Amino acid sequence: MPHYSAADLTPYDPFENLRFGPNICFLSGQPTTATIPVFAEWLQASYQLAEREILLLDRSITTYQDLRLPLVPELHPRIEALEKEVQAAALAGPGALRALGNDKLFLWLSKMFYGIFITELFKEQDPLVKPQYPLAENAALLRKFQAFFPLLQGLRVPVEYADFVPGSIFVLEVDPAEDTIPFEYDDDLNTLVFSIKLGSAVLISTLGDIGLIGQAMRQVYADAQRPLHPAQVAEFKARVYYAAHLLAIVPDIYPRYPKPGDDKLVFDALLDDVSNVIFNPWDNFAYTQALSEMWQRWNIPLAKVREDITQPMSLLYDENSQPRTLTT
C-alpha cells in the first residue's frame, strides 16, 4: 500500500490564488505539460467520438479528442485504473455499473463534468461570442463549484466520506426495442448535473449534493429499476434536473486534518441549519417546461404535458400512480 504524507492527504485548493490553467495539474496544482482526455480513449473508440463536434457556450466548436485536462504523469495510473474498471462494467451492462458503487461512479463522472466546466470557464476569457449568462459571473454557481472541487481529490488519493455520499448517482436501463442512440451526454453546468448514455445504460448524476436528491428520488428510482422506454428515461432525467434546480443549500465540505499513519483523506459534510429549507417548493408549471424540453425528440407538445397542471403528464406512472410499462 502506498505511503501518504500529511501533505499528500491535504486537499489541493486552487481558489485562494485562482490557480487554474492549461499547464497546472488540476488535482495537485503542480506545473505540467502532460494531459489526459476528458472523455477517456476507450469511450472515444467505442462510440467513434474523437472527431465528433461539441458546441460550447460561446458558440465555438471543439471535439471530444480536443477536450483534455492537465495532469502530472505520476497520477495517470490512478485515472487509468478507474477507467479500466468503468470500461469493464460498461461492457457488462447497467447492473455491473451499479455494482461499482456510488463513490467510483461519482469520481468518474466528476472528471468529465469538471473537464467540460473548466473548458467553458477558459473560453469565457476570450469568447467567440459572449454567453448570455457567463459562468464566471454567477456567484451562486461558483460557490457550488468551490464546494464540489475538493471531492475530486479522490482521483489523486484514497478518500473516505464520513456519513455522507458525495453526490447522487442513478443508473437506468434502456429497453433496446425503442433505443436507437448508442451514446450521448448532456449537462446543466449551473446545477452541477451530468448525464451520460453508454449503450443500454444511462448514468445521471447530481454532483456535490451529498446525496440529498438521491434521497428525495429514492422511490422513483426504485420504481425505475426495469428496462425503460427512452421517453421514460427522459422523464426521470427531467425530475432529477428540476430537483437540482430546486436544491436550496450548498453543503460545506471539510477535510479532516491528517494524522501520522493515515492512509486516506477523510471528508466531513455539514449543512447550514439556520434555515430548514433544503428544496424550494415544487412548481408544476416550471417542471412541465423542463419535462417538455426533455420530450422534444418525441414531439410531445407542452400543451399535452400541461393538460392537467395539477397532475402533469407522466410516462413513468399511470393514472393510478403505478409504474407504467411503455412499449412504444
Residue, then its C-alpha position, 0 to 999 in steps of 0.5 A: m500500500p502506498h505511503y501518504s504524507a500529511a501533505d499528500l492527504t491535504p486537499y489541493d485548493p486552487f481558489e485562494n490564488l485562482r490557480f487554474g490553467p492549461n499547464i497546472c495539474f488540476l488535482s495537485g496544482q503542480p506545473t505540467t505539460a502532460t494531459i489526459p482526455v476528458f472523455a477517456e480513449w476507450l469511450q472515444a473508440s467505442y462510440q467513434l467520438a474523437e472527431r465528433e463536434i461539441l458546441l460550447l457556450d460561446r458558440s465555438i466548436t471543439t471535439y471530444q479528442d480536443l477536450r483534455l485536462p492537465l495532469v502530472p504523469e505520476l497520477h495517470p495510473r490512478i485515472e487509468a485504473l478507474e477507467k479500466e474498471v468503468q470500461a469493464a462494467a460498461l461492457a457488462g451492462p447497467g447492473a455491473l455499473r451499479a455494482l461499482g458503487n456510488d463513490k467510483l461512479f461519482l469520481w468518474l463522472s466528476k472528471m468529465f463534468y469538471g473537464i467540460f466546466i473548466t473548458e467553458l470557464f477558459k473560453e469565457q476569457d476570450p469568447l467567440v461570442k459572449p454567453q448570455y449568462p457567463l459562468a464566471e459571473n454567477a456567484a451562486l454557481l461558483r460557490k457550488f463549484q468551490a464546494f464540489f472541487p475538493l471531492l475530486q481529490g479522490l482521483r489523486v488519493p484514497v478518500e473516505y466520506a464520513d456519513f455522507v455520499p458525495g453526490s447522487i448517482f442513478v443508473l437506468e436501463v434502456d429497453p433496446a426495442e425503442d433505443t436507437i442512440p448508442f451514446e450521448y451526454d448532456d449537462d446543466l453546468n449551473t446545477l452541477v448535473f451530468s448525464i451520460k448514455l453508454g449503450s443500454a445504460v444511462l448514468i445521471s448524476t447530481l454532483g456535490d449534493i451529498g446525496l440529498i436528491g438521491q434521497a428525495m428520488r429514492q422511490v422513483y428510482a426504485d420504481a425505475q429499476r426495469p428496462l425503460h422506454p427512452a421517453q421514460v428515461a427522459e422523464f426521470k432525467a427531467r425530475v432529477y434536473y428540476a430537483a437540482h434546480l430546486l436544491a436550496i443549500v450548498p453543503d460545506i465540505y471539510p477535510r479532516y486534518p491528517k494524522p501520522g499513519d493515515d492512509k486516506l483523506v477523510f471528508d466531513a459534510l455539514l449543512d447550514d441549519v439556520s434555515n430548514v429549507i433544503f428544496n424550494p417548493w415544487d412548481n408544476f408549471a416550471y417542471t412541465q417546461a423542463l419535462s417538455e424540453m426533455w420530450q422534444r425528440w418525441n414531439i410531445p407538445l407542452a400543451k399535452v404535458r400541461e393538460d392537467i397542471t395539477q397532475p402533469m403528464s407522466l410516462l413513468y406512472d399511470e393514472n393510478s400512480q403505478p409504474r407504467t410499462l411503455t412499449t412504444 
